[in-house]
Amino acid sequence: MSIWLMLGLFLVLANLPWIGDRVFFVYALERKSNWLRLFELMVYFFISLGIGIAFEIRFSGDVYTQGWEFFVTVLSLFLVLSVPGVIYRYQWLPMQYKFK
């Protein structure tokens, strides 16, 4: 159950930069740049790594050391989880504005 909860949380975190034009849902911008969205995505990635480490400490009591391959794989998974937000932002929204 906890793995599904963690993956669901990562899905939400991966899609937060693409939802609106507020930076970290605090500071409103007229139009958020793509670089700012990518920066926000990387911050959420590191937050998700922290959550993963906290889950590992909670359930096993120790943190297993990982190599760079693990982090590249986790980053790739996080980017794949952000695909629904990217599709929403760059394909679905422009199509909605086009047909209004």
N, CA and C atoms as an extended XYZ file, in Angstrom:
300
Properties=species:S:1:pos:R:3:atomname:S:1:resname:S:1:resid:I:1 pbc="F F F"
N         0.827       -1.204        0.000 N   MET     1
C         0.000        0.000        0.000 CA  MET     1
C         0.862        1.255        0.000 C   MET     1
N         1.954        1.238        0.758 N   SER     2
C         2.767        2.442        0.866 CA  SER     2
C         3.487        2.766       -0.435 C   SER     2
N         3.817        1.746       -1.243 N   ILE     3
C         4.463        1.996       -2.533 CA  ILE     3
C         3.504        2.730       -3.455 C   ILE     3
N         2.232        2.312       -3.475 N   TRP     4
C         1.256        2.982       -4.326 CA  TRP     4
C         0.993        4.413       -3.868 C   TRP     4
N         0.992        4.613       -2.561 N   LEU     5
C         0.828        5.959       -2.020 CA  LEU     5
C         1.999        6.847       -2.440 C   LEU     5
N         3.193        6.305       -2.363 N   MET     6
C         4.378        7.070       -2.738 CA  MET     6
C         4.383        7.370       -4.245 C   MET     6
N         4.024        6.390       -5.078 N   LEU     7
C         3.968        6.639       -6.520 CA  LEU     7
C         2.878        7.647       -6.870 C   LEU     7
N         1.749        7.594       -6.187 N   GLY     8
C         0.702        8.587       -6.411 CA  GLY     8
C         1.147        9.985       -6.018 C   GLY     8
N         1.868       10.084       -4.904 N   LEU     9
C         2.403       11.373       -4.481 CA  LEU     9
C         3.413       11.899       -5.486 C   LEU     9
N         4.253       11.014       -6.023 N   PHE    10
C         5.231       11.419       -7.032 CA  PHE    10
C         4.535       11.856       -8.320 C   PHE    10
N         3.432       11.215       -8.666 N   LEU    11
C         2.656       11.614       -9.841 CA  LEU    11
C         2.117       13.025       -9.666 C   LEU    11
N         1.606       13.319       -8.497 N   VAL    12
C         1.094       14.665       -8.218 CA  VAL    12
C         2.237       15.684       -8.250 C   VAL    12
N         3.355       15.364       -7.597 N   LEU    13
C         4.496       16.291       -7.576 CA  LEU    13
C         5.057       16.533       -8.971 C   LEU    13
N         5.086       15.512       -9.816 N   ALA    14
C         5.639       15.659      -11.160 CA  ALA    14
C         4.765       16.534      -12.045 C   ALA    14
N         3.480       16.626      -11.738 N   ASN    15
C         2.573       17.396      -12.589 CA  ASN    15
C         2.280       18.795      -12.067 C   ASN    15
N         2.722       19.117      -10.875 N   LEU    16
C         2.446       20.445      -10.309 CA  LEU    16
C         3.000       21.614      -11.134 C   LEU    16
N         4.199       21.534      -11.718 N   PRO    17
C         4.689       22.695      -12.479 CA  PRO    17
C         3.858       23.030      -13.705 C   PRO    17
N         3.128       22.063      -14.227 N   TRP    18
C         2.409       22.272      -15.477 CA  TRP    18
C         0.965       22.720      -15.263 C   TRP    18
N         0.483       22.715      -14.032 N   ILE    19
C        -0.933       22.995      -13.770 CA  ILE    19
C        -1.278       24.469      -13.959 C   ILE    19
N        -0.564       25.355      -13.303 N   GLY    20
C        -0.934       26.767      -13.367 CA  GLY    20
C         0.265       27.660      -13.607 C   GLY    20
N         0.039       28.969      -13.473 N   ASP    21
C         1.090       29.959      -13.699 CA  ASP    21
C         1.606       30.559      -12.404 C   ASP    21
N         1.452       29.868      -11.301 N   ARG    22
C         2.017       30.315      -10.032 CA  ARG    22
C         3.304       29.547       -9.771 C   ARG    22
N         4.297       30.248       -9.250 N   VAL    23
C         5.563       29.608       -8.907 CA  VAL    23
C         5.398       28.970       -7.534 C   VAL    23
N         5.500       27.650       -7.473 N   PHE    24
C         5.297       26.869       -6.252 CA  PHE    24
C         3.946       27.180       -5.587 C   PHE    24
N         2.953       27.525       -6.388 N   PHE    25
C         1.599       27.858       -5.930 CA  PHE    25
C         1.577       29.022       -4.948 C   PHE    25
N         2.581       29.903       -5.012 N   VAL    26
C         2.633       31.039       -4.097 CA  VAL    26
C         2.609       32.351       -4.866 C   VAL    26
N         3.572       32.540       -5.760 N   TYR    27
C         3.746       33.806       -6.456 CA  TYR    27
C         3.141       33.707       -7.855 C   TYR    27
N         2.149       34.550       -8.126 N   ALA    28
C         1.454       34.504       -9.411 CA  ALA    28
C         2.240       35.262      -10.475 C   ALA    28
N         2.347       34.655      -11.643 N   LEU    29
C         2.965       35.287      -12.803 CA  LEU    29
C         1.937       35.357      -13.928 C   LEU    29
N         2.140       36.322      -14.825 N   GLU    30
C         1.250       36.408      -15.969 CA  GLU    30
C         1.466       35.216      -16.896 C   GLU    30
N         2.745       34.904      -17.122 N   ARG    31
C         3.091       33.733      -17.931 CA  ARG    31
C         4.386       33.157      -17.377 C   ARG    31
N         4.337       31.915      -16.961 N   LYS    32
C         5.511       31.257      -16.394 CA  LYS    32
C         6.345       30.681      -17.537 C   LYS    32
N         7.654       30.967      -17.528 N   SER    33
C         8.519       30.490      -18.604 CA  SER    33
C         8.785       28.998      -18.463 C   SER    33
N         9.215       28.407      -19.548 N   ASN    34
C         9.517       26.973      -19.539 CA  ASN    34
C        10.701       26.666      -18.643 C   ASN    34
N        11.685       27.560      -18.586 N   TRP    35
C        12.840       27.347      -17.713 CA  TRP    35
C        12.422       27.333      -16.254 C   TRP    35
N        11.486       28.184      -15.908 N   LEU    36
C        10.987       28.202      -14.539 CA  LEU    36
C        10.204       26.928      -14.227 C   LEU    36
N         9.450       26.442      -15.197 N   ARG    37
C         8.731       25.180      -15.017 CA  ARG    37
C         9.709       24.020      -14.811 C   ARG    37
N        10.798       23.992      -15.589 N   LEU    38
C        11.787       22.929      -15.432 CA  LEU    38
C        12.517       23.036      -14.097 C   LEU    38
N        12.811       24.261      -13.662 N   PHE    39
C        13.424       24.449      -12.351 CA  PHE    39
C        12.500       23.945      -11.248 C   PHE    39
N        11.230       24.291      -11.376 N   GLU    40
C        10.233       23.844      -10.400 CA  GLU    40
C        10.122       22.315      -10.401 C   GLU    40
N        10.186       21.711      -11.598 N   LEU    41
C        10.146       20.255      -11.707 CA  LEU    41
C        11.345       19.623      -11.004 C   LEU    41
N        12.529       20.215      -11.140 N   MET    42
C        13.715       19.664      -10.483 CA  MET    42
C        13.617       19.805       -8.964 C   MET    42
N        13.069       20.912       -8.480 N   VAL    43
C        12.879       21.074       -7.035 CA  VAL    43
C        11.919       20.010       -6.521 C   VAL    43
N        10.831       19.763       -7.250 N   TYR    44
C         9.890       18.726       -6.846 CA  TYR    44
C        10.528       17.341       -6.920 C   TYR    44
N        11.456       17.151       -7.862 N   PHE    45
C        12.175       15.871       -7.945 CA  PHE    45
C        13.008       15.653       -6.682 C   PHE    45
N        13.721       16.685       -6.245 N   PHE    46
C        14.526       16.529       -5.042 CA  PHE    46
C        13.658       16.364       -3.787 C   PHE    46
N        12.491       17.004       -3.785 N   ILE    47
C        11.544       16.780       -2.684 CA  ILE    47
C        11.083       15.326       -2.682 C   ILE    47
N        10.813       14.779       -3.870 N   SER    48
C        10.388       13.381       -3.944 CA  SER    48
C        11.509       12.438       -3.526 C   SER    48
N        12.763       12.776       -3.834 N   LEU    49
C        13.881       11.963       -3.344 CA  LEU    49
C        13.929       11.971       -1.820 C   LEU    49
N        13.715       13.127       -1.225 N   GLY    50
C        13.678       13.220        0.231 CA  GLY    50
C        12.558       12.392        0.829 C   GLY    50
N        11.395       12.411        0.185 N   ILE    51
C        10.271       11.603        0.650 CA  ILE    51
C        10.607       10.121        0.526 C   ILE    51
N        11.245        9.736       -0.572 N   GLY    52
C        11.639        8.342       -0.751 CA  GLY    52
C        12.636        7.888        0.302 C   GLY    52
N        13.595        8.750        0.629 N   ILE    53
C        14.567        8.422        1.673 CA  ILE    53
C        13.864        8.305        3.024 C   ILE    53
N        12.911        9.199        3.289 N   ALA    54
C        12.162        9.129        4.553 CA  ALA    54
C        11.363        7.836        4.641 C   ALA    54
N        10.733        7.405        3.541 N   PHE    55
C        10.012        6.137        3.530 CA  PHE    55
C        10.961        4.977        3.773 C   PHE    55
N        12.142        5.015        3.148 N   GLU    56
C        13.107        3.931        3.318 CA  GLU    56
C        13.597        3.847        4.763 C   GLU    56
N        13.861        4.979        5.377 N   ILE    57
C        14.275        4.984        6.782 CA  ILE    57
C        13.141        4.479        7.677 C   ILE    57
N        11.936        4.879        7.368 N   ARG    58
C        10.777        4.501        8.195 CA  ARG    58
C        10.528        2.993        8.166 C   ARG    58
N        10.646        2.401        6.970 N   PHE    59
C        10.256        0.996        6.848 CA  PHE    59
C        11.416        0.010        6.957 C   PHE    59
N        12.646        0.440        6.670 N   SER    60
C        13.751       -0.506        6.791 CA  SER    60
C        14.759       -0.100        7.857 C   SER    60
N        14.724        1.141        8.279 N   GLY    61
C        15.626        1.601        9.327 CA  GLY    61
C        16.983        2.052        8.829 C   GLY    61
N        17.272        1.870        7.550 N   ASP    62
C        18.571        2.241        7.007 CA  ASP    62
C        18.392        2.688        5.561 C   ASP    62
N        19.330        3.488        5.071 N   VAL    63
C        19.303        3.948        3.691 CA  VAL    63
C        20.365        3.175        2.919 C   VAL    63
N        19.938        2.463        1.889 N   TYR    64
C        20.847        1.698        1.061 CA  TYR    64
C        21.562        2.654        0.116 C   TYR    64
N        22.870        2.573        0.036 N   THR    65
C        23.625        3.470       -0.845 CA  THR    65
C        23.364        3.095       -2.301 C   THR    65
N        23.206        4.131       -3.124 N   GLN    66
C        22.876        3.941       -4.535 CA  GLN    66
C        23.956        4.570       -5.399 C   GLN    66
N        24.107        4.055       -6.593 N   GLY    67
C        25.010        4.622       -7.584 CA  GLY    67
C        24.275        5.610       -8.469 C   GLY    67
N        25.005        6.172       -9.411 N   TRP    68
C        24.409        7.175      -10.283 CA  TRP    68
C        23.325        6.581      -11.171 C   TRP    68
N        23.415        5.297      -11.470 N   GLU    69
C        22.422        4.654      -12.329 CA  GLU    69
C        21.030        4.707      -11.705 C   GLU    69
N        20.967        4.534      -10.400 N   PHE    70
C        19.689        4.594       -9.696 CA  PHE    70
C        19.059        5.970       -9.852 C   PHE    70
N        19.844        7.020       -9.669 N   PHE    71
C        19.296        8.369       -9.729 CA  PHE    71
C        18.875        8.757      -11.139 C   PHE    71
N        19.601        8.272      -12.146 N   VAL    72
C        19.191        8.527      -13.530 CA  VAL    72
C        17.876        7.811      -13.823 C   VAL    72
N        17.727        6.598      -13.326 N   THR    73
C        16.492        5.848      -13.530 CA  THR    73
C        15.317        6.504      -12.820 C   THR    73
N        15.527        6.970      -11.605 N   VAL    74
C        14.455        7.631      -10.856 CA  VAL    74
C        14.076        8.952      -11.514 C   VAL    74
N        15.068        9.702      -12.013 N   LEU    75
C        14.770       10.945      -12.733 CA  LEU    75
C        13.969       10.646      -13.994 C   LEU    75
N        14.325        9.583      -14.707 N   SER    76
C        13.575        9.211      -15.911 CA  SER    76
C        12.141        8.843      -15.565 C   SER    76
N        11.950        8.092      -14.486 N   LEU    77
C        10.598        7.755      -14.042 CA  LEU    77
C         9.814        9.013      -13.677 C   LEU    77
N        10.463        9.958      -12.994 N   PHE    78
C         9.798       11.203      -12.607 CA  PHE    78
C         9.392       12.006      -13.846 C   PHE    78
N        10.253       12.029      -14.860 N   LEU    79
C         9.914       12.742      -16.096 CA  LEU    79
C         8.765       12.063      -16.830 C   LEU    79
N         8.732       10.732      -16.815 N   VAL    80
C         7.617       10.014      -17.437 CA  VAL    80
C         6.322       10.305      -16.685 C   VAL    80
N         6.398       10.403      -15.363 N   LEU    81
C         5.201       10.716      -14.586 CA  LEU    81
C         4.690       12.129      -14.862 C   LEU    81
N         5.550       13.019      -15.359 N   SER    82
C         5.117       14.395      -15.629 CA  SER    82
C         4.488       14.561      -17.008 C   SER    82
N         4.448       13.512      -17.812 N   VAL    83
C         3.900       13.598      -19.163 CA  VAL    83
C         2.435       14.047      -19.181 C   VAL    83
N         1.546       13.569      -18.308 N   PRO    84
C         0.168       14.077      -18.364 CA  PRO    84
C         0.062       15.587      -18.177 C   PRO    84
N         0.898       16.167      -17.308 N   GLY    85
C         0.887       17.610      -17.120 CA  GLY    85
C         1.391       18.359      -18.340 C   GLY    85
N         2.403       17.815      -19.010 N   VAL    86
C         2.935       18.437      -20.226 CA  VAL    86
C         1.890       18.389      -21.338 C   VAL    86
N         1.221       17.270      -21.473 N   ILE    87
C         0.166       17.158      -22.494 CA  ILE    87
C        -0.963       18.129      -22.189 C   ILE    87
N        -1.331       18.249      -20.925 N   TYR    88
C        -2.368       19.196      -20.533 CA  TYR    88
C        -1.970       20.625      -20.896 C   TYR    88
N        -0.738       21.001      -20.562 N   ARG    89
C        -0.296       22.375      -20.753 CA  ARG    89
C        -0.091       22.720      -22.227 C   ARG    89
N         0.538       21.858      -23.003 N   TYR    90
C         0.966       22.231      -24.348 CA  TYR    90
C         0.128       21.655      -25.467 C   TYR    90
N        -0.791       20.730      -25.176 N   GLN    91
C        -1.657       20.216      -26.231 CA  GLN    91
C        -3.132       20.453      -25.931 C   GLN    91
N        -3.566       20.130      -24.736 N   TRP    92
C        -4.985       20.230      -24.428 CA  TRP    92
C        -5.431       21.684      -24.279 C   TRP    92
N        -4.701       22.501      -23.494 N   LEU    93
C        -5.104       23.904      -23.303 CA  LEU    93
C        -5.113       24.712      -24.596 C   LEU    93
N        -4.068       24.625      -25.450 N   PRO    94
C        -4.155       25.381      -26.712 CA  PRO    94
C        -5.318       24.943      -27.595 C   PRO    94
N        -5.649       23.657      -27.569 N   MET    95
C        -6.772       23.190      -28.358 CA  MET    95
C        -8.081       23.751      -27.803 C   MET    95
N        -8.190       23.899      -26.489 N   GLN    96
C        -9.391       24.466      -25.888 CA  GLN    96
C        -9.541       25.943      -26.248 C   GLN    96
N        -8.426       26.674      -26.256 N   TYR    97
C        -8.483       28.091      -26.633 CA  TYR    97
C        -8.786       28.262      -28.109 C   TYR    97
N        -8.355       27.315      -28.926 N   LYS    98
C        -8.567       27.397      -30.370 CA  LYS    98
C       -10.031       27.254      -30.718 C   LYS    98
N       -10.753       26.418      -29.977 N   PHE    99
C       -12.150       26.152      -30.327 CA  PHE    99
C       -13.130       27.015      -29.541 C   PHE    99
N       -12.653       27.977      -28.788 N   LYS   100
C       -13.569       28.869      -28.066 CA  LYS   100
C       -14.023       30.002      -28.935 C   LYS   100
